[in-house]
Amino acid sequence: NIQEGRSLFCGDYELFRLEHINLSRKKNTLRHTLDAFLFCCYTGLRYSDFISMKKQNLIQTDKELWLVFKSQKTGTVTQLPLGYLFQGKAIRILYHYPDIEEFFHIKPNASVNKELIRIGKLAGITKHFSFHTARHTNATLLIYKGVQLSTVQKLLGHRNIKTTQVYGEVLPQTIIKELKKCKF
């Protein structure tokens, strides 16, 4: 089955559904969880790195907002140009949170994952996903969009390219995209 194992990432369709879900004011906590998840889809952050972010990790240069941090898991320093990743969608999420420190403060991972199941149902997504799916989504979509594996490695803060190669599996959509480029 071609779709087997695809729950490791959210494709364009699922991301679109999550980006456009209407969560009422009653569900403020769900909105925060969803925004954190989407932020990580656009940046590739792990849960452990997301919750350790501080205002100081956001660095404004002359033309660009960067997220610079040392990975909790690998100790690798990662620099993400937020405006260039997914058309700056991560920056637009940040603008909704006047207190940046509060944005990066979310519930424990297990609680967040339960909320994501609820959000998925509200969005009409049948695929199971967790907070870590955001990282897989980021890498898979970057590769699908044509970003070189070595660049994805750097963005994810992987020390070894073999770790990143897991995301380089050729998907059916990629096959179709590549074949459309060919002139037979």
C-alpha positions in Angstrom: 0.0 0.0 0.0 1.5 3.3 -1.1 -0.1 5.3 1.8 1.2 2.9 4.5 3.5 4.7 6.9 2.4 8.2 5.7 1.2 9.2 9.1 4.7 10.3 9.8 4.0 13.6 8.2 1.2 15.9 7.3 1.0 16.6 3.6 -0.1 19.8 1.9 -3.8 18.8 2.3 -3.6 18.2 6.1 -1.6 21.4 6.6 -4.2 23.4 4.7 -6.9 21.8 6.9 -5.1 22.7 10.1 -4.2 26.2 8.9 -7.8 26.9 8.1 -9.6 25.2 11.0 -12.0 27.5 12.8 -11.4 27.1 16.6 -13.9 29.1 18.7 -12.8 31.3 21.5 -13.8 28.5 23.9 -10.9 26.5 22.6 -8.1 29.0 23.3 -5.9 26.2 24.6 -6.4 24.2 21.4 -5.5 27.3 19.3 -2.2 27.6 21.2 -1.4 23.9 20.7 -2.3 24.1 17.1 -0.2 27.3 16.6 2.8 25.6 18.3 2.4 22.5 16.1 2.1 24.6 12.9 5.1 26.7 14.0 7.1 23.5 14.3 5.8 22.3 10.9 7.3 25.5 9.4 10.6 25.4 11.4 11.3 21.7 12.1 11.7 22.2 15.9 11.5 19.3 18.3 9.2 19.6 21.2 12.2 19.9 23.6 13.6 22.8 21.5 10.3 24.5 21.2 9.7 24.7 24.9 13.2 25.9 25.6 12.9 28.9 23.3 13.2 32.4 24.7 12.8 35.9 23.3 16.6 36.0 22.9 16.5 33.2 20.4 14.7 35.5 17.9 17.3 37.7 16.3 16.4 40.5 14.0 19.0 41.4 11.4 18.6 44.3 8.9 16.3 42.3 6.7 15.4 39.0 8.4 14.1 37.4 11.6 16.2 34.4 12.5 15.6 31.7 15.1 18.9 30.7 16.6 19.3 28.0 19.2 21.3 25.1 20.5 19.5 21.8 20.1 18.5 20.2 23.4 19.2 16.7 21.9 22.3 17.2 19.8 23.9 20.4 21.1 24.1 21.6 17.5 23.6 25.3 16.9 20.8 25.9 14.3 20.0 29.1 12.6 16.6 29.4 10.8 15.7 32.3 8.5 12.0 32.4 9.4 11.0 34.6 6.5 12.3 32.1 4.0 10.7 29.0 5.4 7.2 28.3 4.2 6.6 31.9 3.1 7.2 33.3 6.6 4.2 31.5 8.1 6.1 31.0 11.4 6.6 34.7 11.8 2.8 35.3 11.2 2.1 32.9 14.0 4.5 34.8 16.3 2.6 38.1 15.6 -0.5 36.6 17.3 1.4 36.3 20.6 2.5 39.6 22.2 4.3 37.6 24.9 6.8 35.4 23.0 7.8 33.6 26.2 4.2 32.6 26.7 3.9 31.2 23.2 6.8 28.8 23.8 5.3 27.7 27.1 2.9 24.8 26.3 1.6 21.7 28.1 3.6 18.5 28.5 4.1 16.6 25.3 1.6 13.8 26.2 -1.1 16.4 26.9 -0.3 18.3 23.7 -0.5 15.1 21.7 -4.0 14.4 23.1 -5.1 17.9 22.1 -3.7 17.3 18.6 -5.9 14.2 18.2 -8.9 16.4 19.1 -7.8 19.1 16.7 -7.3 16.5 13.9 -10.8 15.3 14.4 -12.2 18.8 14.3 -10.2 19.4 11.1 -11.6 16.2 9.5 -8.1 14.6 9.4 -8.2 10.8 9.9 -4.5 10.4 9.9 -2.9 10.0 13.4 -0.3 12.6 14.2 1.6 13.8 17.2 3.8 16.9 17.9 6.8 15.1 16.5 5.0 14.8 13.2 5.6 18.5 12.8 9.4 17.8 12.4 8.8 15.1 9.9 6.4 17.3 8.0 8.9 20.1 7.8 11.7 17.9 6.4 9.5 15.9 4.0 7.9 19.0 2.5 11.2 20.8 2.2 12.6 17.9 0.3 9.5 17.6 -1.8 9.7 21.3 -2.7 13.3 20.7 -3.9 15.5 21.8 -1.0 18.8 19.8 -1.1 19.2 17.1 1.6 22.3 18.8 2.9 20.4 22.0 3.5 17.6 20.1 5.2 20.2 18.5 7.4 21.5 21.9 8.5 18.0 23.3 9.1 17.1 20.3 11.3 20.4 20.4 13.1 21.3 16.8 12.3 25.0 16.0 12.8 24.9 13.1 10.3 23.4 13.2 6.8 22.2 9.6 7.3 19.7 10.9 9.9 18.3 13.3 7.3 18.2 10.7 4.5 15.2 9.1 6.2 13.1 12.0 5.0 14.4 11.6 1.4 12.2 8.6 0.7 10.6 9.1 -2.7 6.9 9.7 -2.3 4.3 9.1 -5.0 3.7 12.9 -5.3 7.4 13.4 -5.9 7.5 10.9 -8.7 4.6 12.6 -10.4 6.1 16.1 -9.9 9.5 14.9 -11.3 7.9 13.2 -14.3 5.9 16.3 -15.2 9.2 18.2 -15.6 10.4 15.7 -18.2 9.7 16.3 -21.9 9.1 12.8 -23.5 
